[in-house]
Amino acid sequence: MWKSHFDSLYNSVPDSGVNESVPDMIDKLDDKMGWNVTVNDARNILARQKRNRSPGPNGVCMEVFMYGGLKLLIHLSLFFLHAV
């Protein structure tokens, strides 16, 4: 159910023919915006988290974030965006 929800969410907006890869676009945005939290930062932080723990009060396990893939990392870095 979770996968279906986010599959439809991620595919709800057409890509308008963008030929650039997502990592290249992220690097350009990082340079242009001066972001403090990059996708690599999010990836490194999540790699250090403990596995096999009880979910929090929201019912979401850490593994959801750890194994969520590149699109989730992009959204997490945007969530923690702080322009300089």
N, CA, C and O atoms as a GROMACS GRO file, in nm:
protein
  336
    1MET      N    1   0.083  -0.118   0.000
    1MET     CA    2   0.000   0.000   0.000
    1MET      C    3   0.089   0.126   0.000
    1MET      O    4   0.063   0.221  -0.074
    2TRP      N    5   0.192   0.126   0.084
    2TRP     CA    6   0.282   0.240   0.092
    2TRP      C    7   0.350   0.262  -0.043
    2TRP      O    8   0.357   0.375  -0.091
    3LYS      N    9   0.400   0.154  -0.103
    3LYS     CA   10   0.466   0.163  -0.233
    3LYS      C   11   0.372   0.216  -0.340
    3LYS      O   12   0.411   0.302  -0.419
    4SER      N   13   0.250   0.168  -0.342
    4SER     CA   14   0.152   0.214  -0.441
    4SER      C   15   0.123   0.362  -0.426
    4SER      O   16   0.115   0.436  -0.524
    5HIS      N   17   0.109   0.406  -0.302
    5HIS     CA   18   0.080   0.548  -0.277
    5HIS      C   19   0.193   0.637  -0.331
    5HIS      O   20   0.167   0.734  -0.401
    6PHE      N   21   0.318   0.602  -0.299
    6PHE     CA   22   0.428   0.687  -0.340
    6PHE      C   23   0.463   0.668  -0.487
    6PHE      O   24   0.514   0.761  -0.550
    7ASP      N   25   0.437   0.551  -0.544
    7ASP     CA   26   0.455   0.535  -0.689
    7ASP      C   27   0.364   0.631  -0.764
    7ASP      O   28   0.408   0.696  -0.859
    8SER      N   29   0.239   0.640  -0.722
    8SER     CA   30   0.147   0.731  -0.790
    8SER      C   31   0.184   0.876  -0.764
    8SER      O   32   0.168   0.961  -0.851
    9LEU      N   33   0.233   0.905  -0.645
    9LEU     CA   34   0.274   1.041  -0.611
    9LEU      C   35   0.394   1.084  -0.695
    9LEU      O   36   0.393   1.194  -0.752
   10TYR      N   37   0.497   1.000  -0.703
   10TYR     CA   38   0.617   1.035  -0.778
   10TYR      C   39   0.592   1.043  -0.927
   10TYR      O   40   0.662   1.115  -0.998
   11ASN      N   41   0.495   0.972  -0.975
   11ASN     CA   42   0.467   0.970  -1.118
   11ASN      C   43   0.351   1.059  -1.157
   11ASN      O   44   0.302   1.050  -1.269
   12SER      N   45   0.307   1.145  -1.066
   12SER     CA   46   0.192   1.230  -1.094
   12SER      C   47   0.228   1.355  -1.175
   12SER      O   48   0.140   1.418  -1.232
   13VAL      N   49   0.354   1.390  -1.181
   13VAL     CA   50   0.398   1.510  -1.253
   13VAL      C   51   0.488   1.465  -1.368
   13VAL      O   52   0.586   1.395  -1.344
   14PRO      N   53   0.455   1.505  -1.492
   14PRO     CA   54   0.541   1.464  -1.604
   14PRO      C   55   0.679   1.529  -1.593
   14PRO      O   56   0.694   1.636  -1.535
   15ASP      N   57   0.780   1.462  -1.648
   15ASP     CA   58   0.916   1.513  -1.637
   15ASP      C   59   0.951   1.619  -1.741
   15ASP      O   60   1.061   1.673  -1.739
   16SER      N   61   0.861   1.648  -1.830
   16SER     CA   62   0.876   1.751  -1.934
   16SER      C   63   1.001   1.731  -2.019
   16SER      O   64   1.061   1.828  -2.065
   17GLY      N   65   1.039   1.607  -2.040
   17GLY     CA   66   1.149   1.577  -2.132
   17GLY      C   67   1.287   1.612  -2.081
   17GLY      O   68   1.376   1.638  -2.162
   18VAL      N   69   1.308   1.614  -1.953
   18VAL     CA   70   1.439   1.646  -1.898
   18VAL      C   71   1.536   1.534  -1.935
   18VAL      O   72   1.508   1.416  -1.911
   19ASN      N   73   1.648   1.570  -1.993
   19ASN     CA   74   1.747   1.472  -2.037
   19ASN      C   75   1.861   1.455  -1.937
   19ASN      O   76   1.944   1.365  -1.953
   20GLU      N   77   1.864   1.538  -1.836
   20GLU     CA   78   1.973   1.536  -1.740
   20GLU      C   79   1.944   1.432  -1.631
   20GLU      O   80   1.828   1.413  -1.593
   21SER      N   81   2.047   1.367  -1.582
   21SER     CA   82   2.026   1.269  -1.476
   21SER      C   83   1.998   1.341  -1.344
   21SER      O   84   2.037   1.456  -1.324
   22VAL      N   85   1.929   1.272  -1.255
   22VAL     CA   86   1.894   1.331  -1.126
   22VAL      C   87   2.018   1.372  -1.047
   22VAL      O   88   2.020   1.483  -0.995
   23PRO      N   89   2.121   1.286  -1.035
   23PRO     CA   90   2.239   1.332  -0.960
   23PRO      C   91   2.305   1.457  -1.018
   23PRO      O   92   2.355   1.541  -0.944
   24ASP      N   93   2.306   1.470  -1.151
   24ASP     CA   94   2.363   1.591  -1.212
   24ASP      C   95   2.281   1.714  -1.177
   24ASP      O   96   2.336   1.821  -1.148
   25MET      N   97   2.149   1.700  -1.179
   25MET     CA   98   2.062   1.812  -1.143
   25MET      C   99   2.082   1.851  -0.997
   25MET      O  100   2.084   1.970  -0.964
   26ILE      N  101   2.098   1.753  -0.910
   26ILE     CA  102   2.118   1.780  -0.768
   26ILE      C  103   2.248   1.857  -0.746
   26ILE      O  104   2.251   1.954  -0.671
   27ASP      N  105   2.355   1.813  -0.813
   27ASP     CA  106   2.483   1.882  -0.798
   27ASP      C  107   2.473   2.027  -0.843
   27ASP      O  108   2.528   2.116  -0.777
   28LYS      N  109   2.404   2.053  -0.952
   28LYS     CA  110   2.388   2.191  -1.002
   28LYS      C  111   2.307   2.273  -0.902
   28LYS      O  112   2.342   2.388  -0.874
   29LEU      N  113   2.200   2.216  -0.848
   29LEU     CA  114   2.119   2.289  -0.750
   29LEU      C  115   2.197   2.314  -0.622
   29LEU      O  116   2.188   2.423  -0.565
   30ASP      N  117   2.275   2.216  -0.577
   30ASP     CA  118   2.358   2.235  -0.458
   30ASP      C  119   2.453   2.353  -0.477
   30ASP      O  120   2.466   2.436  -0.388
   31ASP      N  121   2.518   2.359  -0.594
   31ASP     CA  122   2.612   2.468  -0.621
   31ASP      C  123   2.541   2.602  -0.630
   31ASP      O  124   2.590   2.703  -0.578
   32LYS      N  125   2.426   2.604  -0.695
   32LYS     CA  126   2.354   2.728  -0.718
   32LYS      C  127   2.290   2.783  -0.590
   32LYS      O  128   2.293   2.903  -0.565
   33MET      N  129   2.231   2.695  -0.511
   33MET     CA  130   2.153   2.739  -0.395
   33MET      C  131   2.236   2.749  -0.267
   33MET      O  132   2.193   2.815  -0.173
   34GLY      N  133   2.352   2.687  -0.262
   34GLY     CA  134   2.430   2.689  -0.140
   34GLY      C  135   2.362   2.611  -0.028
   34GLY      O  136   2.364   2.654   0.087
   35TRP      N  137   2.303   2.498  -0.063
   35TRP     CA  138   2.230   2.419   0.037
   35TRP      C  139   2.324   2.363   0.141
   35TRP      O  140   2.438   2.329   0.112
   36ASN      N  141   2.273   2.354   0.261
   36ASN     CA  142   2.352   2.295   0.369
   36ASN      C  143   2.332   2.144   0.379
   36ASN      O  144   2.421   2.074   0.426
   37VAL      N  145   2.219   2.093   0.336
   37VAL     CA  146   2.190   1.949   0.342
   37VAL      C  147   2.180   1.897   0.200
   37VAL      O  148   2.086   1.930   0.127
   38THR      N  149   2.276   1.817   0.161
   38THR     CA  150   2.276   1.760   0.027
   38THR      C  151   2.220   1.618   0.032
   38THR      O  152   2.199   1.562   0.140
   39VAL      N  153   2.197   1.563  -0.083
   39VAL     CA  154   2.151   1.425  -0.092
   39VAL      C  155   2.256   1.332  -0.033
   39VAL      O  156   2.222   1.235   0.036
   40ASN      N  157   2.383   1.360  -0.058
   40ASN     CA  158   2.490   1.278   0.000
   40ASN      C  159   2.493   1.288   0.152
   40ASN      O  160   2.521   1.190   0.220
   41ASP      N  161   2.464   1.408   0.206
   41ASP     CA  162   2.455   1.423   0.351
   41ASP      C  163   2.344   1.333   0.406
   41ASP      O  164   2.365   1.262   0.505
   42ALA      N  165   2.228   1.337   0.342
   42ALA     CA  166   2.116   1.254   0.387
   42ALA      C  167   2.152   1.106   0.378
   42ALA      O  168   2.120   1.028   0.468
   43ARG      N  169   2.218   1.067   0.269
   43ARG     CA  170   2.258   0.926   0.252
   43ARG      C  171   2.356   0.885   0.362
   43ARG      O  172   2.342   0.777   0.419
   44ASN      N  173   2.454   0.969   0.392
   44ASN     CA  174   2.554   0.936   0.494
   44ASN      C  175   2.492   0.928   0.633
   44ASN      O  176   2.528   0.840   0.712
   45ILE      N  177   2.402   1.018   0.664
   45ILE     CA  178   2.336   1.017   0.795
   45ILE      C  179   2.251   0.892   0.811
   45ILE      O  180   2.254   0.827   0.916
   46LEU      N  181   2.174   0.858   0.708
   46LEU     CA  182   2.089   0.740   0.716
   46LEU      C  183   2.170   0.611   0.724
   46LEU      O  184   2.125   0.514   0.785
   47ALA      N  185   2.288   0.609   0.664
   47ALA     CA  186   2.373   0.490   0.668
   47ALA      C  187   2.422   0.462   0.810
   47ALA      O  188   2.456   0.348   0.842
   48ARG      N  189   2.424   0.562   0.894
   48ARG     CA  190   2.472   0.546   1.032
   48ARG      C  191   2.361   0.511   1.131
   48ARG      O  192   2.389   0.486   1.248
   49GLN      N  193   2.237   0.508   1.086
   49GLN     CA  194   2.125   0.481   1.177
   49GLN      C  195   2.118   0.332   1.213
   49GLN      O  196   2.163   0.246   1.138
   50LYS      N  197   2.062   0.306   1.329
   50LYS     CA  198   2.049   0.168   1.376
   50LYS      C  199   1.928   0.102   1.311
   50LYS      O  200   1.825   0.165   1.289
   51ARG      N  201   1.943  -0.027   1.282
   51ARG     CA  202   1.836  -0.105   1.222
   51ARG      C  203   1.767  -0.189   1.328
   51ARG      O  204   1.815  -0.202   1.441
   52ASN      N  205   1.653  -0.246   1.290
   52ASN     CA  206   1.579  -0.340   1.375
   52ASN      C  207   1.535  -0.279   1.507
   52ASN      O  208   1.543  -0.343   1.612
   53ARG      N  209   1.489  -0.156   1.500
   53ARG     CA  210   1.435  -0.089   1.619
   53ARG      C  211   1.285  -0.076   1.603
   53ARG      O  212   1.232  -0.087   1.493
   54SER      N  213   1.218  -0.054   1.713
   54SER     CA  214   1.073  -0.035   1.709
   54SER      C  215   1.041   0.094   1.637
   54SER      O  216   1.116   0.191   1.644
   55PRO      N  217   0.928   0.096   1.566
   55PRO     CA  218   0.887   0.222   1.502
   55PRO      C  219   0.850   0.326   1.606
   55PRO      O  220   0.817   0.293   1.720
   56GLY      N  221   0.857   0.451   1.565
   56GLY     CA  222   0.820   0.560   1.654
   56GLY      C  223   0.669   0.572   1.667
   56GLY      O  224   0.595   0.484   1.621
   57PRO      N  225   0.622   0.679   1.729
   57PRO     CA  226   0.478   0.697   1.748
   57PRO      C  227   0.400   0.709   1.617
   57PRO      O  228   0.279   0.686   1.614
   58ASN      N  229   0.469   0.744   1.510
   58ASN     CA  230   0.402   0.755   1.380
   58ASN      C  231   0.394   0.621   1.308
   58ASN      O  232   0.335   0.612   1.200
   59GLY      N  233   0.454   0.515   1.365
   59GLY     CA  234   0.449   0.382   1.307
   59GLY      C  235   0.546   0.359   1.192
   59GLY      O  236   0.538   0.256   1.125
   60VAL      N  237   0.638   0.452   1.169
   60VAL     CA  238   0.734   0.440   1.058
   60VAL      C  239   0.868   0.391   1.113
   60VAL      O  240   0.924   0.452   1.203
   61CYS      N  241   0.918   0.282   1.057
   61CYS     CA  242   1.049   0.229   1.096
   61CYS      C  243   1.160   0.305   1.024
   61CYS      O  244   1.139   0.360   0.916
   62MET      N  245   1.277   0.307   1.085
   62MET     CA  246   1.392   0.373   1.024
   62MET      C  247   1.428   0.311   0.890
   62MET      O  248   1.477   0.380   0.801
   63GLU      N  249   1.403   0.181   0.874
   63GLU     CA  250   1.436   0.114   0.748
   63GLU      C  251   1.362   0.174   0.629
   63GLU      O  252   1.410   0.167   0.516
   64VAL      N  253   1.247   0.233   0.652
   64VAL     CA  254   1.173   0.299   0.544
   64VAL      C  255   1.259   0.409   0.482
   64VAL      O  256   1.265   0.423   0.360
   65PHE      N  257   1.325   0.485   0.566
   65PHE     CA  258   1.410   0.593   0.518
   65PHE      C  259   1.542   0.539   0.463
   65PHE      O  260   1.593   0.588   0.362
   66MET      N  261   1.596   0.438   0.530
   66MET     CA  262   1.726   0.384   0.491
   66MET      C  263   1.722   0.317   0.354
   66MET      O  264   1.820   0.325   0.279
   67TYR      N  265   1.611   0.252   0.321
   67TYR     CA  266   1.601   0.178   0.196
   67TYR      C  267   1.502   0.242   0.099
   67TYR      O  268   1.456   0.177   0.005
   68GLY      N  269   1.470   0.368   0.121
   68GLY     CA  270   1.371   0.437   0.039
   68GLY      C  271   1.417   0.475  -0.100
   68GLY      O  272   1.334   0.507  -0.186
   69GLY      N  273   1.546   0.474  -0.125
   69GLY     CA  274   1.598   0.503  -0.257
   69GLY      C  275   1.632   0.650  -0.281
   69GLY      O  276   1.616   0.734  -0.192
   70LEU      N  277   1.678   0.677  -0.401
   70LEU     CA  278   1.726   0.810  -0.437
   70LEU      C  279   1.617   0.917  -0.430
   70LEU      O  280   1.642   1.028  -0.383
   71LYS      N  281   1.498   0.884  -0.476
   71LYS     CA  282   1.391   0.985  -0.474
   71LYS      C  283   1.358   1.028  -0.331
   71LYS      O  284   1.334   1.146  -0.307
   72LEU      N  285   1.358   0.935  -0.239
   72LEU     CA  286   1.332   0.971  -0.100
   72LEU      C  287   1.446   1.056  -0.044
   72LEU      O  288   1.421   1.151   0.030
   73LEU      N  289   1.570   1.024  -0.079
   73LEU     CA  290   1.683   1.106  -0.035
   73LEU      C  291   1.672   1.249  -0.086
   73LEU      O  292   1.704   1.344  -0.015
   74ILE      N  293   1.626   1.263  -0.209
   74ILE     CA  294   1.607   1.397  -0.265
   74ILE      C  295   1.503   1.473  -0.184
   74ILE      O  296   1.524   1.589  -0.149
   75HIS      N  297   1.393   1.408  -0.154
   75HIS     CA  298   1.287   1.474  -0.077
   75HIS      C  299   1.334   1.507   0.065
   75HIS      O  300   1.300   1.613   0.118
   76LEU      N  301   1.410   1.419   0.126
   76LEU     CA  302   1.462   1.448   0.259
   76LEU      C  303   1.556   1.568   0.257
   76LEU      O  304   1.550   1.653   0.345
   77SER      N  305   1.643   1.575   0.157
   77SER     CA  306   1.735   1.688   0.150
   77SER      C  307   1.658   1.818   0.126
   77SER      O  308   1.695   1.923   0.179
   78LEU      N  309   1.551   1.812   0.046
   78LEU     CA  310   1.469   1.932   0.025
   78LEU      C  311   1.392   1.970   0.152
   78LEU      O  312   1.372   2.088   0.180
   79PHE      N  313   1.352   1.869   0.228
   79PHE     CA  314   1.279   1.895   0.353
   79PHE      C  315   1.368   1.971   0.450
   79PHE      O  316   1.320   2.061   0.520
   80PHE      N  317   1.494   1.937   0.455
   80PHE     CA  318   1.588   2.001   0.548
   80PHE      C  319   1.665   2.115   0.482
   80PHE      O  320   1.772   2.154   0.530
   81LEU      N  321   1.611   2.166   0.374
   81LEU     CA  322   1.673   2.274   0.299
   81LEU      C  323   1.690   2.397   0.388
   81LEU      O  324   1.600   2.438   0.461
   82HIS      N  325   1.807   2.454   0.378
   82HIS     CA  326   1.834   2.579   0.448
   82HIS      C  327   1.923   2.664   0.359
   82HIS      O  328   2.043   2.641   0.351
   83ALA      N  329   1.864   2.759   0.291
   83ALA     CA  330   1.940   2.845   0.200
   83ALA      C  331   2.031   2.938   0.280
   83ALA      O  332   1.993   2.991   0.384
   84VAL      N  333   2.150   2.958   0.228
   84VAL     CA  334   2.247   3.046   0.294
   84VAL      C  335   2.227   3.187   0.247
   84VAL      O  336   2.299   3.277   0.290
   0.00000   0.00000   0.00000
